[in-house]
């Protein structure tokens, strides 16, 4: 088992499929958009033909109106009957969480969520000053989560996490990174965006909006989808729409490269054209 990381549009999926066919491996995709059914073009997920050649886990698992988090990927991983797999995806956060582990969370009811929403940072600071000191007063998401833990367990989050330390899900596996120059990557992003439009991106987003009728869904806020929805509202011309998707994708790729650089110290980085040979020599 090993992982391939790299920014969006760097060629991870194609490389993983080539290696899976050579090694007789299967693939676990850690991609926050490919996990959805019906989002085929905006996610740039492998084609039906590619999915038929190599078994993929983490692709087409849920519908766009279903919620998921890292626990979903952990659940999928644990159900894989063997471990001859290549883990691939631009969402490095999920890989890091699986390598380092996450604490088991208590059950959070709707009543607890409602109760937590009624409290503010000052209250959170009064029940857990240690944990609150590590969070910005403007970080409403983490404050909400901390309060939910407090109300569910009657325990300050700092104490709860101390008593429930994270347990790694994955072993210490080899990690290979696709190193790519930003200008080259931007050109790849441009070509991929053109391909998405030629494949029917606008029709796909129109279908998703008509079926789900809720633009607040996380799936419909993804790059490539949210811009098309704005285009429907008259915010962009078709040309501006393309440029906006390219720019936003390039920004995402930059964030992914920074995350991978700082979070995965033990990794082998090489250009795409060299990485296949390097991986085969390391794995075999």
C-alpha positions in Angstrom: 0.0 0.0 0.0 1.2 3.5 -0.9 -0.1 7.0 -1.5 0.2 9.4 -4.4 -0.4 13.1 -3.6 -0.2 16.2 -5.7 -2.3 19.2 -6.6 -5.5 19.0 -8.7 -4.9 18.4 -12.4 -1.3 17.1 -11.8 -2.1 13.7 -13.3 -2.5 11.7 -10.1 -5.5 9.6 -11.2 -4.0 8.6 -14.6 -0.7 7.6 -12.9 -2.6 5.6 -10.2 -4.6 3.7 -12.8 -1.4 2.9 -14.8 0.3 1.6 -11.7 -2.7 -0.3 -10.5 -2.9 -2.2 -13.8 0.8 -3.0 -13.6 0.8 -4.0 -10.0 -2.7 -5.6 -9.9 -3.7 -3.1 -7.2 -7.0 -1.3 -6.5 -7.5 2.4 -5.8 -8.8 4.3 -2.8 -9.7 7.8 -3.9 -9.6 10.5 -1.2 -11.3 13.2 -3.3 -14.1 15.3 -1.8 -16.0 15.6 -5.1 -15.4 12.2 -6.8 -17.1 10.6 -3.8 -20.4 11.9 -5.1 -22.6 10.2 -7.6 -23.9 12.3 -10.5 -21.0 14.7 -10.3 -18.9 13.2 -13.1 -17.6 16.2 -15.1 -17.0 18.8 -12.4 -15.1 16.3 -10.3 -12.9 15.1 -13.3 -13.3 11.6 -11.8 -12.1 8.6 -13.8 -14.3 7.6 -16.8 -16.7 4.7 -16.7 -14.2 2.7 -18.8 -11.3 3.4 -16.4 -13.5 2.5 -13.4 -14.3 -0.8 -15.1 -10.6 -1.6 -15.5 -9.6 -0.8 -12.0 -11.7 -1.1 -8.9 -12.0 2.3 -7.2 -13.2 2.8 -3.6 -14.3 6.3 -2.5 -15.8 7.1 -6.0 -19.6 7.3 -6.5 -20.3 6.4 -2.9 -23.0 8.9 -1.9 -25.5 11.4 -3.5 -24.8 15.2 -3.5 -27.4 15.8 -0.7 -25.8 13.3 1.7 -23.2 14.5 4.2 -19.7 13.1 4.6 -16.5 13.8 6.4 -13.2 12.0 7.0 -15.0 9.3 8.9 -16.7 8.2 5.7 -13.3 7.6 4.0 -12.1 5.7 7.2 -15.3 3.6 7.0 -14.7 2.9 3.3 -11.0 2.0 3.9 -11.8 -0.4 6.8 -14.3 -2.3 4.5 -11.6 -3.0 1.8 -11.0 -6.7 2.1 -7.3 -6.5 1.3 -4.7 -3.8 1.4 -3.2 -4.0 -2.1 -4.3 -0.4 -2.7 -3.0 2.9 -4.0 -4.4 5.8 -2.0 -4.7 8.8 -4.3 -6.2 12.3 -4.0 -5.6 16.0 -3.8 -7.3 16.3 -0.5 -4.2 15.9 1.7 -6.2 16.6 4.9 -8.0 13.3 4.6 -4.7 11.4 4.2 -3.1 13.2 7.1 -6.1 12.5 9.3 -6.0 8.8 8.4 -2.2 8.6 9.1 -2.4 10.4 12.4 -5.8 9.3 13.4 -8.7 11.3 14.8 -10.4 11.1 18.2 -13.7 9.2 18.4 -16.4 11.8 18.5 -19.5 11.5 20.8 -22.9 11.3 19.4 -24.3 14.8 18.7 -28.1 15.1 18.6 -30.0 17.9 16.9 -31.0 19.2 20.4 -27.3 19.5 21.3 -26.5 21.3 18.1 -29.3 23.8 18.8 -28.1 24.3 22.4 -24.5 24.9 21.2 -25.6 27.5 18.6 -27.2 29.5 21.4 -23.9 30.0 23.2 -21.0 32.3 22.2 -17.2 32.4 22.4 -17.3 34.0 25.9 -19.3 31.0 27.2 -16.9 28.6 25.5 -14.0 30.4 27.1 -15.6 30.1 30.6 -16.0 26.3 30.3 -12.7 25.5 28.6 -10.2 28.4 28.6 -7.3 26.2 27.5 -9.1 25.0 24.3 -10.6 28.4 23.6 -7.2 30.1 23.7 -6.2 28.0 20.6 -9.3 29.2 18.7 -10.1 32.6 17.1 -13.3 34.2 18.5 -14.3 34.4 14.8 -13.9 30.6 14.2 -17.5 29.8 14.6 -17.2 26.3 13.2 -14.6 25.1 15.8 -16.4 26.9 18.6 -19.7 25.2 17.7 -17.9 21.8 17.5 -16.2 22.4 20.9 -19.5 23.3 22.5 -21.2 20.3 21.0 -18.6 18.0 22.7 -19.0 19.9 26.0 -22.8 19.5 26.0 -22.7 15.9 24.8 -20.1 14.7 27.3 -20.4 17.3 30.1 -16.6 17.5 29.7 -14.4 20.4 28.4 -13.1 19.5 24.9 -9.5 19.7 26.1 -10.2 17.0 28.7 -12.2 15.0 26.3 -9.5 14.9 23.7 -6.9 14.0 26.3 -9.0 11.1 27.4 -9.7 10.1 23.8 -6.4 10.4 21.9 -6.4 9.9 18.2 -5.5 6.4 16.9 -3.8 6.1 13.4 -6.0 4.4 10.8 -3.3 3.8 8.2 0.2 2.3 8.8 3.3 4.4 8.0 3.0 4.0 4.2 5.3 5.4 1.5 4.0 8.7 0.1 4.9 9.8 -3.5 4.3 13.4 -4.6 3.9 14.7 -8.1 6.2 17.7 -8.3 4.9 20.2 -10.9 5.9 23.7 -11.9 3.1 26.2 -11.3 3.1 27.5 -14.9 2.9 24.0 -16.2 0.1 23.2 -13.7 -1.9 26.2 -14.8 -1.8 25.1 -18.4 -2.9 21.6 -17.3 -5.8 23.2 -15.4 -6.8 25.3 -18.4 -6.9 22.2 -20.6 -8.9 20.2 -18.1 -11.4 23.1 -17.7 -11.8 23.2 -21.5 -12.4 19.5 -21.5 -15.0 19.9 -18.8 -16.9 22.5 -20.8 -16.7 20.3 -24.0 -18.0 17.3 -22.0 -21.1 19.2 -20.8 -20.2 20.9 -17.4 -23.0 23.4 -17.7 -25.7 20.8 -18.4 -24.4 18.7 -15.4 -24.7 21.7 -13.1 -28.2 22.5 -14.5 -29.2 18.9 -13.7 -27.9 19.1 -10.2 -29.6 22.4 -9.4 -32.9 21.2 -10.8 -32.8 17.9 -8.9 -31.5 19.1 -5.5 -32.8 22.7 -5.4 -30.4 23.7 -2.6 -27.3 25.7 -3.4 -26.2 25.5 0.2 -25.2 21.8 -0.2 -21.4 21.5 0.2 -21.3 19.5 -3.1 -22.8 22.5 -4.9 -20.2 24.9 -3.5 -17.3 23.1 -5.1 -15.1 24.8 -7.7 -16.6 24.3 -11.2 -20.1 24.1 -9.8 -20.5 27.3 -7.8 -19.2 29.4 -10.7 -21.6 27.8 -13.1 -24.5 28.6 -10.7 -23.3 32.2 -10.6 -23.2 32.2 -14.4 -26.9 31.1 -14.3 -27.6 34.2 -12.2 -26.0 36.4 -14.9 -22.8 37.1 -12.8 -20.4 36.0 -15.6 -20.2 35.8 -19.3 -19.2 32.3 -20.7 -15.7 33.5 -21.2 -15.4 35.0 -17.8 -16.9 31.9 -16.3 -14.1 29.7 -17.8 -11.4 32.2 -16.5 -13.0 32.2 -13.1 -12.9 28.4 -12.8 -9.3 28.3 -14.0 -8.3 31.0 -11.5 -10.1 29.4 -8.6 -8.7 25.9 -9.4 -5.2 27.3 -9.6 -5.6 28.9 -6.2 -6.8 25.6 -4.8 -3.8 23.8 -6.4 -1.5 26.3 -4.7 -3.1 25.6 -1.3 -2.8 21.9 -1.9 0.9 22.2 -2.7 1.6 24.3 0.4 -0.3 21.8 2.6 1.6 18.8 1.1 4.9 20.6 1.5 4.3 21.4 5.2 2.4 18.3 6.4 4.1 15.3 4.7 7.8 15.5 5.5 8.6 11.9 4.6 7.7 11.8 1.0 9.4 11.2 -2.4 8.8 14.1 -4.8 9.5 13.8 -8.5 8.0 15.1 -11.9 5.1 13.1 -13.3 7.2 11.6 -16.1 9.8 10.2 -13.6 7.5 9.1 -10.8 6.1 5.9 -12.3 9.6 4.4 -12.6 10.5 5.6 -9.1 7.4 4.0 -7.5 7.8 0.7 -9.3 11.5 0.5 -8.1 10.4 1.3 -4.5 7.4 -1.0 -4.3 8.6 -4.1 -6.1 
